[in-house]
């Protein structure tokens, strides 16, 4: 019984660490995109991030068709 408990705790720990690492990598990519983008790009990225974190899709609330995620282009600042 104790072996199963130890195995379960180890699994939960590994999954927790994996989630933290994944989130850190995602935030690193978001920061790089924000730093490289124009003011419009930063607003668009911020809105997408808010939606992903549970802020709700603003476009659907306004009755508009949401933009497809693959259609965005981040332009570097001049």
N, CA, C and O atoms as a Tripos MOL2 file, in Angstrom:
@<TRIPOS>MOLECULE
protein
  312   311    78     0     0
PROTEIN
NO_CHARGES

@<TRIPOS>ATOM
      1 N           0.8250   -1.1920    0.0000 N.3       1 UNK1
      2 CA          0.0000    0.0000    0.0000 C.3       1 UNK1
      3 C           0.8720    1.2590    0.0000 C.2       1 UNK1
      4 O           0.5900    2.2160   -0.7210 O.2       1 UNK1
      5 N           1.9260    1.2510    0.8100 N.am      2 UNK2
      6 CA          2.7940    2.4230    0.8950 C.3       2 UNK2
      7 C           3.5320    2.6420   -0.4340 C.2       2 UNK2
      8 O           3.8020    3.7770   -0.8240 O.2       2 UNK2
      9 N           3.8490    1.5420   -1.1170 N.am      3 UNK3
     10 CA          4.5150    1.6450   -2.4150 C.3       3 UNK3
     11 C           3.6170    2.3800   -3.4190 C.2       3 UNK3
     12 O           4.1000    3.2070   -4.1920 O.2       3 UNK3
     13 N           2.3280    2.0810   -3.4090 N.am      4 UNK4
     14 CA          1.3940    2.7440   -4.3250 C.3       4 UNK4
     15 C           1.2780    4.2280   -3.9900 C.2       4 UNK4
     16 O           1.2000    5.0610   -4.8930 O.2       4 UNK4
     17 N           1.2650    4.5650   -2.7040 N.am      5 UNK5
     18 CA          1.1790    5.9580   -2.2870 C.3       5 UNK5
     19 C           2.4230    6.7240   -2.7260 C.2       5 UNK5
     20 O           2.3240    7.8440   -3.2280 O.2       5 UNK5
     21 N           3.5860    6.1210   -2.5380 N.am      6 UNK6
     22 CA          4.8430    6.7510   -2.9530 C.3       6 UNK6
     23 C           4.8750    6.9480   -4.4660 C.2       6 UNK6
     24 O           5.2960    7.9960   -4.9550 O.2       6 UNK6
     25 N           4.4370    5.9540   -5.1850 N.am      7 UNK7
     26 CA          4.3940    6.0520   -6.6500 C.3       7 UNK7
     27 C           3.4330    7.1560   -7.0860 C.2       7 UNK7
     28 O           3.7430    7.9270   -7.9950 O.2       7 UNK7
     29 N           2.2850    7.2330   -6.4500 N.am      8 UNK8
     30 CA          1.3060    8.2770   -6.7740 C.3       8 UNK8
     31 C           1.8430    9.6700   -6.4930 C.2       8 UNK8
     32 O           1.6650   10.5840   -7.2980 O.2       8 UNK8
     33 N           2.5020    9.8340   -5.3480 N.am      9 UNK9
     34 CA          3.0800   11.1400   -5.0230 C.3       9 UNK9
     35 C           4.1910   11.5180   -5.9970 C.2       9 UNK9
     36 O           4.3040   12.6790   -6.3900 O.2       9 UNK9
     37 N           5.0050   10.5520   -6.3860 N.am     10 UNK10
     38 CA          6.0640   10.8150   -7.3590 C.3      10 UNK10
     39 C           5.4720   11.2370   -8.7000 C.2      10 UNK10
     40 O           5.9820   12.1510   -9.3470 O.2      10 UNK10
     41 N           4.4060   10.5780   -9.1140 N.am     11 UNK11
     42 CA          3.7540   10.9220  -10.3820 C.3      11 UNK11
     43 C           3.1780   12.3300  -10.3300 C.2      11 UNK11
     44 O           3.3460   13.1050  -11.2720 O.2      11 UNK11
     45 N           2.5110   12.6610   -9.2510 N.am     12 UNK12
     46 CA          1.9350   13.9990   -9.1040 C.3      12 UNK12
     47 C           3.0370   15.0580   -9.1110 C.2      12 UNK12
     48 O           2.8690   16.1220   -9.7070 O.2      12 UNK12
     49 N           4.1450   14.7770   -8.4640 N.am     13 UNK13
     50 CA          5.2720   15.7140   -8.4290 C.3      13 UNK13
     51 C           5.8430   15.9330   -9.8250 C.2      13 UNK13
     52 O           6.0880   17.0690  -10.2320 O.2      13 UNK13
     53 N           6.0530   14.8470  -10.5510 N.am     14 UNK14
     54 CA          6.6010   14.9560  -11.9070 C.3      14 UNK14
     55 C           5.6540   15.7460  -12.8030 C.2      14 UNK14
     56 O           6.0990   16.6020  -13.5680 O.2      14 UNK14
     57 N           4.3580   15.4730  -12.7190 N.am     15 UNK15
     58 CA          3.3940   16.2010  -13.5400 C.3      15 UNK15
     59 C           3.3530   17.6790  -13.1610 C.2      15 UNK15
     60 O           3.2310   18.5360  -14.0360 O.2      15 UNK15
     61 N           3.4530   17.9830  -11.8820 N.am     16 UNK16
     62 CA          3.4620   19.3770  -11.4350 C.3      16 UNK16
     63 C           4.6720   20.1250  -11.9520 C.2      16 UNK16
     64 O           4.5540   21.2590  -12.4160 O.2      16 UNK16
     65 N           5.8390   19.4960  -11.8740 N.am     17 UNK17
     66 CA          7.0610   20.1230  -12.3740 C.3      17 UNK17
     67 C           6.9740   20.3150  -13.8850 C.2      17 UNK17
     68 O           7.3950   21.3500  -14.4020 O.2      17 UNK17
     69 N           6.4370   19.3350  -14.5900 N.am     18 UNK18
     70 CA          6.2970   19.4470  -16.0460 C.3      18 UNK18
     71 C           5.3870   20.6150  -16.4100 C.2      18 UNK18
     72 O           5.6600   21.3270  -17.3760 O.2      18 UNK18
     73 N           4.3070   20.8250  -15.6520 N.am     19 UNK19
     74 CA          3.3940   21.9340  -15.9260 C.3      19 UNK19
     75 C           4.0780   23.2750  -15.6830 C.2      19 UNK19
     76 O           3.9030   24.2100  -16.4650 O.2      19 UNK19
     77 N           4.8510   23.3770  -14.6130 N.am     20 UNK20
     78 CA          5.5680   24.6190  -14.3200 C.3      20 UNK20
     79 C           6.5660   24.9250  -15.4270 C.2      20 UNK20
     80 O           6.6730   26.0720  -15.8620 O.2      20 UNK20
     81 N           7.2940   23.9210  -15.8870 N.am     21 UNK21
     82 CA          8.2730   24.1180  -16.9600 C.3      21 UNK21
     83 C           7.5640   24.5320  -18.2460 C.2      21 UNK21
     84 O           8.0150   25.4440  -18.9390 O.2      21 UNK21
     85 N           6.4580   23.8660  -18.5650 N.am     22 UNK22
     86 CA          5.6980   24.2120  -19.7780 C.3      22 UNK22
     87 C           5.1940   25.6510  -19.7090 C.2      22 UNK22
     88 O           5.3200   26.3970  -20.6800 O.2      22 UNK22
     89 N           4.6260   26.0480  -18.5710 N.am     23 UNK23
     90 CA          4.1260   27.4130  -18.4150 C.3      23 UNK23
     91 C           5.2540   28.4330  -18.5300 C.2      23 UNK23
     92 O           5.0770   29.4940  -19.1290 O.2      23 UNK23
     93 N           6.4160   28.1100  -17.9560 N.am     24 UNK24
     94 CA          7.5610   29.0190  -18.0350 C.3      24 UNK24
     95 C           8.0030   29.2080  -19.4840 C.2      24 UNK24
     96 O           8.3080   30.3240  -19.9040 O.2      24 UNK24
     97 N           8.0360   28.1060  -20.2530 N.am     25 UNK25
     98 CA          8.4270   28.2020  -21.6620 C.3      25 UNK25
     99 C           7.4190   29.0220  -22.4650 C.2      25 UNK25
    100 O           7.8070   29.8120  -23.3260 O.2      25 UNK25
    101 N           6.1360   28.8380  -22.1870 N.am     26 UNK26
    102 CA          5.1040   29.6040  -22.8820 C.3      26 UNK26
    103 C           5.2530   31.0900  -22.5730 C.2      26 UNK26
    104 O           5.2070   31.9220  -23.4790 O.2      26 UNK26
    105 N           5.4290   31.4230  -21.2990 N.am     27 UNK27
    106 CA          5.5760   32.8310  -20.9230 C.3      27 UNK27
    107 C           6.8360   33.4450  -21.5210 C.2      27 UNK27
    108 O           6.8500   34.6290  -21.8570 O.2      27 UNK27
    109 N           7.8850   32.6530  -21.6550 N.am     28 UNK28
    110 CA          9.1040   33.1420  -22.2940 C.3      28 UNK28
    111 C           8.8480   33.5030  -23.7600 C.2      28 UNK28
    112 O           9.3350   34.5210  -24.2520 O.2      28 UNK28
    113 N           8.0760   32.6520  -24.4490 N.am     29 UNK29
    114 CA          7.7480   32.9250  -25.8500 C.3      29 UNK29
    115 C           6.8380   34.1480  -25.9740 C.2      29 UNK29
    116 O           6.9910   34.9500  -26.8950 O.2      29 UNK29
    117 N           5.8940   34.2860  -25.0460 N.am     30 UNK30
    118 CA          4.9930   35.4460  -25.0620 C.3      30 UNK30
    119 C           5.7980   36.7220  -24.8550 C.2      30 UNK30
    120 O           5.5930   37.7110  -25.5580 O.2      30 UNK30
    121 N           6.7150   36.6990  -23.8920 N.am     31 UNK31
    122 CA          7.5340   37.8930  -23.6340 C.3      31 UNK31
    123 C           8.3750   38.2440  -24.8670 C.2      31 UNK31
    124 O           8.4910   39.4210  -25.2080 O.2      31 UNK31
    125 N           8.9560   37.2620  -25.5340 N.am     32 UNK32
    126 CA          9.7540   37.5240  -26.7260 C.3      32 UNK32
    127 C           8.8890   38.1280  -27.8330 C.2      32 UNK32
    128 O           9.3180   39.0470  -28.5300 O.2      32 UNK32
    129 N           7.6750   37.6100  -27.9900 N.am     33 UNK33
    130 CA          6.7700   38.1550  -29.0100 C.3      33 UNK33
    131 C           6.3530   39.5770  -28.6570 C.2      33 UNK33
    132 O           6.2450   40.4290  -29.5390 O.2      33 UNK33
    133 N           6.1180   39.8390  -27.3720 N.am     34 UNK34
    134 CA          5.7290   41.1900  -26.9460 C.3      34 UNK34
    135 C           6.8770   42.1760  -27.1820 C.2      34 UNK34
    136 O           6.6480   43.3010  -27.6280 O.2      34 UNK34
    137 N           8.0970   41.7580  -26.8850 N.am     35 UNK35
    138 CA          9.2580   42.6290  -27.0630 C.3      35 UNK35
    139 C           9.5230   42.9160  -28.5400 C.2      35 UNK35
    140 O           9.9710   44.0090  -28.8870 O.2      35 UNK35
    141 N           9.2520   41.9520  -29.4050 N.am     36 UNK36
    142 CA          9.5560   42.1030  -30.8240 C.3      36 UNK36
    143 C           8.4260   42.7730  -31.5960 C.2      36 UNK36
    144 O           8.6500   43.2490  -32.7090 O.2      36 UNK36
    145 N           7.2260   42.8230  -31.0410 N.am     37 UNK37
    146 CA          6.0720   43.3090  -31.7880 C.3      37 UNK37
    147 C           5.8260   44.7950  -31.6540 C.2      37 UNK37
    148 O           6.4170   45.4720  -30.8130 O.2      37 UNK37
    149 N           4.9390   45.2860  -32.5010 N.am     38 UNK38
    150 CA          4.5080   46.6810  -32.4490 C.3      38 UNK38
    151 C           3.4880   46.8420  -31.3230 C.2      38 UNK38
    152 O           3.1270   45.8720  -30.6570 O.2      38 UNK38
    153 N           3.0340   48.0670  -31.1200 N.am     39 UNK39
    154 CA          2.0300   48.3250  -30.0760 C.3      39 UNK39
    155 C           0.7450   47.5410  -30.3630 C.2      39 UNK39
    156 O           0.1290   46.9990  -29.4460 O.2      39 UNK39
    157 N           0.3460   47.4820  -31.6300 N.am     40 UNK40
    158 CA         -0.8560   46.7320  -32.0130 C.3      40 UNK40
    159 C          -0.6770   45.2460  -31.7180 C.2      40 UNK40
    160 O          -1.5930   44.5830  -31.2320 O.2      40 UNK40
    161 N           0.5140   44.7340  -32.0200 N.am     41 UNK41
    162 CA          0.7950   43.3160  -31.7550 C.3      41 UNK41
    163 C           0.7300   43.0280  -30.2630 C.2      41 UNK41
    164 O           0.1930   41.9970  -29.8570 O.2      41 UNK41
    165 N           1.2700   43.9280  -29.4360 N.am     42 UNK42
    166 CA          1.2530   43.7210  -27.9880 C.3      42 UNK42
    167 C          -0.1700   43.6920  -27.4600 C.2      42 UNK42
    168 O          -0.4900   42.8920  -26.5810 O.2      42 UNK42
    169 N          -1.0330   44.5650  -27.9910 N.am     43 UNK43
    170 CA         -2.4430   44.5550  -27.5720 C.3      43 UNK43
    171 C          -3.1020   43.2520  -27.9770 C.2      43 UNK43
    172 O          -3.8200   42.6470  -27.1800 O.2      43 UNK43
    173 N          -2.8700   42.8130  -29.1990 N.am     44 UNK44
    174 CA         -3.4700   41.5760  -29.7020 C.3      44 UNK44
    175 C          -2.9760   40.3650  -28.8900 C.2      44 UNK44
    176 O          -3.7610   39.4840  -28.5380 O.2      44 UNK44
    177 N          -1.6800   40.3350  -28.6010 N.am     45 UNK45
    178 CA         -1.1270   39.2360  -27.8070 C.3      45 UNK45
    179 C          -1.7170   39.2600  -26.4040 C.2      45 UNK45
    180 O          -2.0700   38.2160  -25.8570 O.2      45 UNK45
    181 N          -1.8250   40.4520  -25.8230 N.am     46 UNK46
    182 CA         -2.4130   40.5730  -24.4880 C.3      46 UNK46
    183 C          -3.8470   40.0980  -24.4400 C.2      46 UNK46
    184 O          -4.2580   39.4450  -23.4810 O.2      46 UNK46
    185 N          -4.6190   40.4240  -25.4760 N.am     47 UNK47
    186 CA         -6.0180   39.9890  -25.5300 C.3      47 UNK47
    187 C          -6.0960   38.4680  -25.6620 C.2      47 UNK47
    188 O          -6.9250   37.8330  -25.0120 O.2      47 UNK47
    189 N          -5.2460   37.8880  -26.4930 N.am     48 UNK48
    190 CA         -5.2170   36.4220  -26.6490 C.3      48 UNK48
    191 C          -4.8250   35.7490  -25.3350 C.2      48 UNK48
    192 O          -5.3840   34.7180  -24.9630 O.2      48 UNK48
    193 N          -3.8560   36.3470  -24.6400 N.am     49 UNK49
    194 CA         -3.4150   35.7830  -23.3700 C.3      49 UNK49
    195 C          -4.5370   35.8570  -22.3370 C.2      49 UNK49
    196 O          -4.7470   34.9110  -21.5780 O.2      49 UNK49
    197 N          -5.2530   36.9740  -22.3090 N.am     50 UNK50
    198 CA         -6.3790   37.1130  -21.3780 C.3      50 UNK50
    199 C          -7.4630   36.0760  -21.6780 C.2      50 UNK50
    200 O          -8.0340   35.4890  -20.7590 O.2      50 UNK50
    201 N          -7.7440   35.8520  -22.9530 N.am     51 UNK51
    202 CA         -8.7320   34.8370  -23.3280 C.3      51 UNK51
    203 C          -8.2770   33.4520  -22.8800 C.2      51 UNK51
    204 O          -9.0670   32.6660  -22.3600 O.2      51 UNK51
    205 N          -6.9870   33.1630  -23.0900 N.am     52 UNK52
    206 CA         -6.4600   31.8460  -22.7300 C.3      52 UNK52
    207 C          -6.4880   31.6230  -21.2220 C.2      52 UNK52
    208 O          -6.6240   30.4900  -20.7590 O.2      52 UNK52
    209 N          -6.3590   32.6970  -20.4620 N.am     53 UNK53
    210 CA         -6.3650   32.5910  -19.0040 C.3      53 UNK53
    211 C          -7.7620   32.6620  -18.4090 C.2      53 UNK53
    212 O          -7.9150   32.6890  -17.1880 O.2      53 UNK53
    213 N          -8.7840   32.6910  -19.2600 N.am     54 UNK54
    214 CA        -10.1560   32.6340  -18.7690 C.3      54 UNK54
    215 C         -10.8810   33.9580  -18.7890 C.2      54 UNK54
    216 O         -11.9290   34.0990  -18.1580 O.2      54 UNK54
    217 N         -10.3440   34.9320  -19.5020 N.am     55 UNK55
    218 CA        -10.9920   36.2310  -19.5790 C.3      55 UNK55
    219 C         -12.1960   36.2370  -20.4970 C.2      55 UNK55
    220 O         -12.9650   37.1980  -20.4960 O.2      55 UNK55
    221 N         -12.3750   35.1990  -21.2710 N.am     56 UNK56
    222 CA        -13.5110   35.1070  -22.1930 C.3      56 UNK56
    223 C         -13.2170   35.8070  -23.4920 C.2      56 UNK56
    224 O         -12.5860   36.8640  -23.5010 O.2      56 UNK56
    225 N         -13.6610   35.2400  -24.5850 N.am     57 UNK57
    226 CA        -13.4010   35.8380  -25.8980 C.3      57 UNK57
    227 C         -14.1960   37.1210  -26.0990 C.2      57 UNK57
    228 O         -15.4270   37.1030  -26.0930 O.2      57 UNK57
    229 N         -13.4980   38.2210  -26.2740 N.am     58 UNK58
    230 CA        -14.1350   39.5210  -26.4470 C.3      58 UNK58
    231 C         -14.8960   39.5920  -27.7740 C.2      58 UNK58
    232 O         -15.9570   40.2120  -27.8470 O.2      58 UNK58
    233 N         -14.3590   38.9610  -28.8180 N.am     59 UNK59
    234 CA        -15.0070   39.0250  -30.1300 C.3      59 UNK59
    235 C         -16.3550   38.3240  -30.1190 C.2      59 UNK59
    236 O         -17.3060   38.8170  -30.7260 O.2      59 UNK59
    237 N         -16.4580   37.1940  -29.4490 N.am     60 UNK60
    238 CA        -17.7320   36.4810  -29.3910 C.3      60 UNK60
    239 C         -18.7520   37.2580  -28.5790 C.2      60 UNK60
    240 O         -19.9410   37.2360  -28.8970 O.2      60 UNK60
    241 N         -18.3020   37.9510  -27.5250 N.am     61 UNK61
    242 CA        -19.2190   38.7380  -26.7050 C.3      61 UNK61
    243 C         -19.8000   39.8940  -27.5160 C.2      61 UNK61
    244 O         -20.9410   40.2990  -27.2960 O.2      61 UNK61
    245 N         -19.0200   40.4180  -28.4450 N.am     62 UNK62
    246 CA        -19.4870   41.5320  -29.2700 C.3      62 UNK62
    247 C         -20.2930   41.0410  -30.4760 C.2      62 UNK62
    248 O         -20.7780   41.8590  -31.2580 O.2      62 UNK62
    249 N         -20.4430   39.7350  -30.6420 N.am     63 UNK63
    250 CA        -21.2130   39.1880  -31.7490 C.3      63 UNK63
    251 C         -20.4170   39.0370  -33.0260 C.2      63 UNK63
    252 O         -20.9960   38.7950  -34.0850 O.2      63 UNK63
    253 N         -19.0990   39.1750  -32.9530 N.am     64 UNK64
    254 CA        -18.2500   39.0420  -34.1300 C.3      64 UNK64
    255 C         -17.6950   37.6330  -34.2030 C.2      64 UNK64
    256 O         -17.6780   36.9030  -33.2120 O.2      64 UNK64
    257 N         -17.2490   37.2680  -35.3730 N.am     65 UNK65
    258 CA        -16.6070   35.9630  -35.5560 C.3      65 UNK65
    259 C         -15.1640   36.1020  -35.0910 C.2      65 UNK65
    260 O         -14.4580   36.9970  -35.5550 O.2      65 UNK65
    261 N         -14.7010   35.2290  -34.1750 N.am     66 UNK66
    262 CA        -13.3200   35.3530  -33.6920 C.3      66 UNK66
    263 C         -12.3070   35.0470  -34.7830 C.2      66 UNK66
    264 O         -12.5460   34.2210  -35.6640 O.2      66 UNK66
    265 N         -11.1760   35.7280  -34.7020 N.am     67 UNK67
    266 CA        -10.0900   35.5330  -35.6510 C.3      67 UNK67
    267 C          -9.4040   34.1940  -35.3860 C.2      67 UNK67
    268 O          -9.2600   33.7870  -34.2330 O.2      67 UNK67
    269 N          -8.9840   33.5190  -36.4370 N.am     68 UNK68
    270 CA         -8.3000   32.2420  -36.2840 C.3      68 UNK68
    271 C          -6.9040   32.4710  -35.7140 C.2      68 UNK68
    272 O          -6.2300   33.4160  -36.1220 O.2      68 UNK68
    273 N          -6.4510   31.6290  -34.7770 N.am     69 UNK69
    274 CA         -5.1490   31.8350  -34.1450 C.3      69 UNK69
    275 C          -3.9750   31.8450  -35.1160 C.2      69 UNK69
    276 O          -3.0050   32.5690  -34.8880 O.2      69 UNK69
    277 N          -4.0330   31.0680  -36.1880 N.am     70 UNK70
    278 CA         -2.9100   30.9960  -37.1170 C.3      70 UNK70
    279 C          -2.8020   32.1910  -38.0370 C.2      70 UNK70
    280 O          -1.8110   32.3110  -38.7580 O.2      70 UNK70
    281 N          -3.7810   33.0810  -38.0420 N.am     71 UNK71
    282 CA         -3.7900   34.1930  -38.9790 C.3      71 UNK71
    283 C          -3.0310   35.4190  -38.5260 C.2      71 UNK71
    284 O          -2.9360   36.3880  -39.2790 O.2      71 UNK71
    285 N          -2.4890   35.4120  -37.3250 N.am     72 UNK72
    286 CA         -1.8190   36.5970  -36.8030 C.3      72 UNK72
    287 C          -0.3500   36.6030  -37.2170 C.2      72 UNK72
    288 O           0.2980   35.5610  -37.3030 O.2      72 UNK72
    289 N           0.1450   37.7930  -37.4680 N.am     73 UNK73
    290 CA          1.5460   37.9750  -37.8250 C.3      73 UNK73
    291 C           2.1330   38.9740  -36.8480 C.2      73 UNK73
    292 O           1.5920   40.0660  -36.6770 O.2      73 UNK73
    293 N           3.2290   38.6160  -36.2080 N.am     74 UNK74
    294 CA          3.9110   39.5330  -35.3110 C.3      74 UNK74
    295 C           5.0060   40.2080  -36.1070 C.2      74 UNK74
    296 O           5.9090   39.5600  -36.6350 O.2      74 UNK74
    297 N           4.9060   41.5300  -36.1800 N.am     75 UNK75
    298 CA          5.8930   42.2960  -36.9420 C.3      75 UNK75
    299 C           6.9380   42.8750  -35.9880 C.2      75 UNK75
    300 O           6.5770   43.4430  -34.9570 O.2      75 UNK75
    301 N           8.2260   42.7390  -36.3140 N.am     76 UNK76
    302 CA          9.2630   43.3390  -35.4640 C.3      76 UNK76
    303 C           9.1970   44.8600  -35.5080 C.2      76 UNK76
    304 O           8.8070   45.4520  -36.5140 O.2      76 UNK76
    305 N           9.5800   45.4690  -34.4120 N.am     77 UNK77
    306 CA          9.6230   46.9390  -34.3760 C.3      77 UNK77
    307 C          10.7450   47.4270  -35.2670 C.2      77 UNK77
    308 O          11.7770   46.7680  -35.3890 O.2      77 UNK77
    309 N          10.5490   48.5980  -35.9000 N.am     78 UNK78
    310 CA         11.6240   49.1560  -36.7580 C.3      78 UNK78
    311 C          12.8040   49.6310  -35.9390 C.2      78 UNK78
    312 O          13.7850   50.1220  -36.4970 O.2      78 UNK78
@<TRIPOS>BOND
     1     1     2 1
     2     2     3 1
     3     3     4 2
     4     3     5 am
     5     5     6 1
     6     6     7 1
     7     7     8 2
     8     7     9 am
     9     9    10 1
    10    10    11 1
    11    11    12 2
    12    11    13 am
    13    13    14 1
    14    14    15 1
    15    15    16 2
    16    15    17 am
    17    17    18 1
    18    18    19 1
    19    19    20 2
    20    19    21 am
    21    21    22 1
    22    22    23 1
    23    23    24 2
    24    23    25 am
    25    25    26 1
    26    26    27 1
    27    27    28 2
    28    27    29 am
    29    29    30 1
    30    30    31 1
    31    31    32 2
    32    31    33 am
    33    33    34 1
    34    34    35 1
    35    35    36 2
    36    35    37 am
    37    37    38 1
    38    38    39 1
    39    39    40 2
    40    39    41 am
    41    41    42 1
    42    42    43 1
    43    43    44 2
    44    43    45 am
    45    45    46 1
    46    46    47 1
    47    47    48 2
    48    47    49 am
    49    49    50 1
    50    50    51 1
    51    51    52 2
    52    51    53 am
    53    53    54 1
    54    54    55 1
    55    55    56 2
    56    55    57 am
    57    57    58 1
    58    58    59 1
    59    59    60 2
    60    59    61 am
    61    61    62 1
    62    62    63 1
    63    63    64 2
    64    63    65 am
    65    65    66 1
    66    66    67 1
    67    67    68 2
    68    67    69 am
    69    69    70 1
    70    70    71 1
    71    71    72 2
    72    71    73 am
    73    73    74 1
    74    74    75 1
    75    75    76 2
    76    75    77 am
    77    77    78 1
    78    78    79 1
    79    79    80 2
    80    79    81 am
    81    81    82 1
    82    82    83 1
    83    83    84 2
    84    83    85 am
    85    85    86 1
    86    86    87 1
    87    87    88 2
    88    87    89 am
    89    89    90 1
    90    90    91 1
    91    91    92 2
    92    91    93 am
    93    93    94 1
    94    94    95 1
    95    95    96 2
    96    95    97 am
    97    97    98 1
    98    98    99 1
    99    99   100 2
   100    99   101 am
   101   101   102 1
   102   102   103 1
   103   103   104 2
   104   103   105 am
   105   105   106 1
   106   106   107 1
   107   107   108 2
   108   107   109 am
   109   109   110 1
   110   110   111 1
   111   111   112 2
   112   111   113 am
   113   113   114 1
   114   114   115 1
   115   115   116 2
   116   115   117 am
   117   117   118 1
   118   118   119 1
   119   119   120 2
   120   119   121 am
   121   121   122 1
   122   122   123 1
   123   123   124 2
   124   123   125 am
   125   125   126 1
   126   126   127 1
   127   127   128 2
   128   127   129 am
   129   129   130 1
   130   130   131 1
   131   131   132 2
   132   131   133 am
   133   133   134 1
   134   134   135 1
   135   135   136 2
   136   135   137 am
   137   137   138 1
   138   138   139 1
   139   139   140 2
   140   139   141 am
   141   141   142 1
   142   142   143 1
   143   143   144 2
   144   143   145 am
   145   145   146 1
   146   146   147 1
   147   147   148 2
   148   147   149 am
   149   149   150 1
   150   150   151 1
   151   151   152 2
   152   151   153 am
   153   153   154 1
   154   154   155 1
   155   155   156 2
   156   155   157 am
   157   157   158 1
   158   158   159 1
   159   159   160 2
   160   159   161 am
   161   161   162 1
   162   162   163 1
   163   163   164 2
   164   163   165 am
   165   165   166 1
   166   166   167 1
   167   167   168 2
   168   167   169 am
   169   169   170 1
   170   170   171 1
   171   171   172 2
   172   171   173 am
   173   173   174 1
   174   174   175 1
   175   175   176 2
   176   175   177 am
   177   177   178 1
   178   178   179 1
   179   179   180 2
   180   179   181 am
   181   181   182 1
   182   182   183 1
   183   183   184 2
   184   183   185 am
   185   185   186 1
   186   186   187 1
   187   187   188 2
   188   187   189 am
   189   189   190 1
   190   190   191 1
   191   191   192 2
   192   191   193 am
   193   193   194 1
   194   194   195 1
   195   195   196 2
   196   195   197 am
   197   197   198 1
   198   198   199 1
   199   199   200 2
   200   199   201 am
   201   201   202 1
   202   202   203 1
   203   203   204 2
   204   203   205 am
   205   205   206 1
   206   206   207 1
   207   207   208 2
   208   207   209 am
   209   209   210 1
   210   210   211 1
   211   211   212 2
   212   211   213 am
   213   213   214 1
   214   214   215 1
   215   215   216 2
   216   215   217 am
   217   217   218 1
   218   218   219 1
   219   219   220 2
   220   219   221 am
   221   221   222 1
   222   222   223 1
   223   223   224 2
   224   223   225 am
   225   225   226 1
   226   226   227 1
   227   227   228 2
   228   227   229 am
   229   229   230 1
   230   230   231 1
   231   231   232 2
   232   231   233 am
   233   233   234 1
   234   234   235 1
   235   235   236 2
   236   235   237 am
   237   237   238 1
   238   238   239 1
   239   239   240 2
   240   239   241 am
   241   241   242 1
   242   242   243 1
   243   243   244 2
   244   243   245 am
   245   245   246 1
   246   246   247 1
   247   247   248 2
   248   247   249 am
   249   249   250 1
   250   250   251 1
   251   251   252 2
   252   251   253 am
   253   253   254 1
   254   254   255 1
   255   255   256 2
   256   255   257 am
   257   257   258 1
   258   258   259 1
   259   259   260 2
   260   259   261 am
   261   261   262 1
   262   262   263 1
   263   263   264 2
   264   263   265 am
   265   265   266 1
   266   266   267 1
   267   267   268 2
   268   267   269 am
   269   269   270 1
   270   270   271 1
   271   271   272 2
   272   271   273 am
   273   273   274 1
   274   274   275 1
   275   275   276 2
   276   275   277 am
   277   277   278 1
   278   278   279 1
   279   279   280 2
   280   279   281 am
   281   281   282 1
   282   282   283 1
   283   283   284 2
   284   283   285 am
   285   285   286 1
   286   286   287 1
   287   287   288 2
   288   287   289 am
   289   289   290 1
   290   290   291 1
   291   291   292 2
   292   291   293 am
   293   293   294 1
   294   294   295 1
   295   295   296 2
   296   295   297 am
   297   297   298 1
   298   298   299 1
   299   299   300 2
   300   299   301 am
   301   301   302 1
   302   302   303 1
   303   303   304 2
   304   303   305 am
   305   305   306 1
   306   306   307 1
   307   307   308 2
   308   307   309 am
   309   309   310 1
   310   310   311 1
   311   311   312 2
@<TRIPOS>SUBSTRUCTURE
     1 UNK1         2 RESIDUE 1 A UNK
     2 UNK2         6 RESIDUE 1 A UNK
     3 UNK3        10 RESIDUE 1 A UNK
     4 UNK4        14 RESIDUE 1 A UNK
     5 UNK5        18 RESIDUE 1 A UNK
     6 UNK6        22 RESIDUE 1 A UNK
     7 UNK7        26 RESIDUE 1 A UNK
     8 UNK8        30 RESIDUE 1 A UNK
     9 UNK9        34 RESIDUE 1 A UNK
    10 UNK10       38 RESIDUE 1 A UNK
    11 UNK11       42 RESIDUE 1 A UNK
    12 UNK12       46 RESIDUE 1 A UNK
    13 UNK13       50 RESIDUE 1 A UNK
    14 UNK14       54 RESIDUE 1 A UNK
    15 UNK15       58 RESIDUE 1 A UNK
    16 UNK16       62 RESIDUE 1 A UNK
    17 UNK17       66 RESIDUE 1 A UNK
    18 UNK18       70 RESIDUE 1 A UNK
    19 UNK19       74 RESIDUE 1 A UNK
    20 UNK20       78 RESIDUE 1 A UNK
    21 UNK21       82 RESIDUE 1 A UNK
    22 UNK22       86 RESIDUE 1 A UNK
    23 UNK23       90 RESIDUE 1 A UNK
    24 UNK24       94 RESIDUE 1 A UNK
    25 UNK25       98 RESIDUE 1 A UNK
    26 UNK26      102 RESIDUE 1 A UNK
    27 UNK27      106 RESIDUE 1 A UNK
    28 UNK28      110 RESIDUE 1 A UNK
    29 UNK29      114 RESIDUE 1 A UNK
    30 UNK30      118 RESIDUE 1 A UNK
    31 UNK31      122 RESIDUE 1 A UNK
    32 UNK32      126 RESIDUE 1 A UNK
    33 UNK33      130 RESIDUE 1 A UNK
    34 UNK34      134 RESIDUE 1 A UNK
    35 UNK35      138 RESIDUE 1 A UNK
    36 UNK36      142 RESIDUE 1 A UNK
    37 UNK37      146 RESIDUE 1 A UNK
    38 UNK38      150 RESIDUE 1 A UNK
    39 UNK39      154 RESIDUE 1 A UNK
    40 UNK40      158 RESIDUE 1 A UNK
    41 UNK41      162 RESIDUE 1 A UNK
    42 UNK42      166 RESIDUE 1 A UNK
    43 UNK43      170 RESIDUE 1 A UNK
    44 UNK44      174 RESIDUE 1 A UNK
    45 UNK45      178 RESIDUE 1 A UNK
    46 UNK46      182 RESIDUE 1 A UNK
    47 UNK47      186 RESIDUE 1 A UNK
    48 UNK48      190 RESIDUE 1 A UNK
    49 UNK49      194 RESIDUE 1 A UNK
    50 UNK50      198 RESIDUE 1 A UNK
    51 UNK51      202 RESIDUE 1 A UNK
    52 UNK52      206 RESIDUE 1 A UNK
    53 UNK53      210 RESIDUE 1 A UNK
    54 UNK54      214 RESIDUE 1 A UNK
    55 UNK55      218 RESIDUE 1 A UNK
    56 UNK56      222 RESIDUE 1 A UNK
    57 UNK57      226 RESIDUE 1 A UNK
    58 UNK58      230 RESIDUE 1 A UNK
    59 UNK59      234 RESIDUE 1 A UNK
    60 UNK60      238 RESIDUE 1 A UNK
    61 UNK61      242 RESIDUE 1 A UNK
    62 UNK62      246 RESIDUE 1 A UNK
    63 UNK63      250 RESIDUE 1 A UNK
    64 UNK64      254 RESIDUE 1 A UNK
    65 UNK65      258 RESIDUE 1 A UNK
    66 UNK66      262 RESIDUE 1 A UNK
    67 UNK67      266 RESIDUE 1 A UNK
    68 UNK68      270 RESIDUE 1 A UNK
    69 UNK69      274 RESIDUE 1 A UNK
    70 UNK70      278 RESIDUE 1 A UNK
    71 UNK71      282 RESIDUE 1 A UNK
    72 UNK72      286 RESIDUE 1 A UNK
    73 UNK73      290 RESIDUE 1 A UNK
    74 UNK74      294 RESIDUE 1 A UNK
    75 UNK75      298 RESIDUE 1 A UNK
    76 UNK76      302 RESIDUE 1 A UNK
    77 UNK77      306 RESIDUE 1 A UNK
    78 UNK78      310 RESIDUE 1 A UNK
